[in-house]
C-alpha cells in the first residue's frame, strides 16, 4: 500500500547547521574541561636542497572559546625545534593539515594510490610523539581548504575594499587587518590561514 499524499506533507527536511570538532567546540554544556581548545592549521614547505634541514612552516592558531587568533611563519631546523616548542606550549585539541593523493603506476593494470600530507615524514613523526592523545587530526583533501590564491580571494570577500578601492599596490585591501596583510609574503602562512577559514 502506498502512503497517501497527506503523509508526504509531514516529512521534515533536515540539513547540517553546526559542526563540532575538538578545536571548534565552545558550547559550555559540551566542554569537558576549562583548558583552551586550540585548533592549529599547519602547512610545510620542504627545504630547497631536499635535505630536510631548513623547512618553512606556516601556522594558524585559533582558540574559538576566546576568539584569539594567531598567524605565524618561520624556518625551522632538522629537529623541528621551533615547531616542537610551539606545539608543546599550545597543546592543540585539533590539527588541520592538507592531505595529497598521488596515483603511482605499478604496471599496466595495477596502480598504487599513495596518501601523503603536505607535512614531511619527520614533522609527522615529531607531532605524533608530542601532541596529546585526544588531539583530533583533521586531514583535508585537495578539494578542501584554500590555497594561497584562494585564501587571498576569501580575505577580500570577508573584508571588501571601501568605495575608494583602497588597494594601494597591495594584494589585500587596507580593510584587512594589518597583521594579516603583513603575512602575505609568506605563502605557507596564508595556506594555513586558508585552511582555517575553510
N, C-alpha and C positions, 0 to 999 in steps of 0.2 A: 504494500500500500504506500503510495506517495504522500509526502506531507502536504498539507494544504497551503495555499498562498499566505494565509494568515500567520502560520508558524515561521515563514521566512522573514516576516517583518520583525520578529522577536530576536533575530540574530544580532549579536553585539560585535561591532568592529573593534579589534584590538590592534594597538600599534605600540612600538617601543617609544617610551618617552624619557627614560632615565637609564644610565649605565653606571653601575657602581664597580669600581676596582679598588684595590688596596690603596692606591695613590690618590684617588679622587673622592674617597668616602668622607663626607662631612656631617652626615646625619648623626646627632648625638646618641640616638637610640641604637644605632648600629655600630658605633665605635666601641672597641673593647678595651682601650687604654687611653691615656691622656698624652701620649707622645705625638710629635708632629708626624704627619703622613706624607712624607716627601715622595713625589713622583719625579723620576730623573730620566730625561731623554738624552741619549748619548750617541755620538757619531764619531767615527775614527777614520783618519786618512793615514795609511801606512807611509813610512819614510820612503823617500825617493830612491835611496840606494838599495832598498829591498832587504836591508839587514835588521829591520825591526828596532832600530836604535833611537830614532827621532820621530815618533809618531805624533801627529797632531790630533787633538781631541776638541770636540765641541760638546758642551754640556749645558742643558737647560734644566733647572731645578724649580719645581713648583710645590709649595705647601698649600694645598687647596683649603685647608682649615683656617689659615690666616691670610690667604691671598698673597703670600710672599713669593716673589718670582725673581730668579737669578739666571743670568746668562753668562757663559764663560767660554774662552778658547785658550788653549795652551799647548805647548810642545812638551812631551814627556820623554823620559829616558827608557832604556830597555826594561827596567824593573817596574815601570809604571808607578813611580814613587808619588808623584803629584796626584794621580788618579786614585791610588790606594788611600792616601791621606784624606782626600775629599770624600770618598765613599765611606770610610770609617767614621768620619765626623757626621755625615748626613744620615747614614743608616737608612737608605730609602726603603719604602714599602713597595714601590713598583719601579721597574726599569724598562724603558722603551728603547728599542733598537730596531734597525732595518734588517730584514732577512732577504737575501737574494737567492734566487733559484737558477742554477746552471744545468743545462742538459748536455751531457757528455756522451758522444757515440762510443760504444764498446765494440760493436761490429755492425754489420749491415742491418741486422734485425734487432739488436739489443741496444738499449740506451741506459744510461745511469743518470738519475736526477740527483744533484748534489745541492743541499740547502746550506748556504753559508750566510753569515751575518756580515754587516759592514764592520764588525769587530774582529780583530785578529784572534788567532788561537791563544796567544799569550794573554791578551786582555780578557778573553772569556774565562780562561783558567783562573786568573787572578780574581776576577769578580765572583766566580763560583766559590772560591775559597774564603772570601771575606764578607760577602753580603749575608744578611740574616736569612735564616731558613724560611721565614714567612714572606720574603720578598717575592713579589709576582714578576715573572719575566714575560714581558709582552713583546713578541716579535712581530713587526709589521711587514706585510708582504709588499712587493714592489708597486702594487696598485693602491697601497695605503700610504699614509704620511704625505709630506710635501717636500719636494726637492728644494734646492736653493731658490730657483726662479719662482716656483710655486709659492714658497714662503713669502717672497717679496710681494707677489700679487695679493696674497692673503692679507698681509700687513697694510697694503694700500687700500684694500677693501674695508678693513677694520678701522683704519684711520684715514679717511679720504682727505685729499688736499682741499684747502679752502677755495673760495671763489677766485682768489688771485693766483691759483695754481703754484703754490709755494714750493716748487721742487728744487730750484737753485742748483742745477747741475748735479744734484744728488739723486741716487736711485730711489730713496724714500722721501716723502714729503715731511715738512717740519712738524706736521700734526702727529707723526710717530714719535714716541718718547725718545729723547736723545740717547739714552743708554742703549736702546735697540739699534738706532742709526749708527752708533759707533761700532757695532759688531758686523756691519755689512761686509767689511773686507775679510771676514773670517767665514768661509763657506760652510765649514763643519758646524760652527755655532748656529748659523742660520738654518742648516738642515735639522739640527736638534730642536730648534725653536719651531720649525715647520712640523716636525713630528708631534711636538707637544700641542700645537694649535689643532692639528688634525684630530 
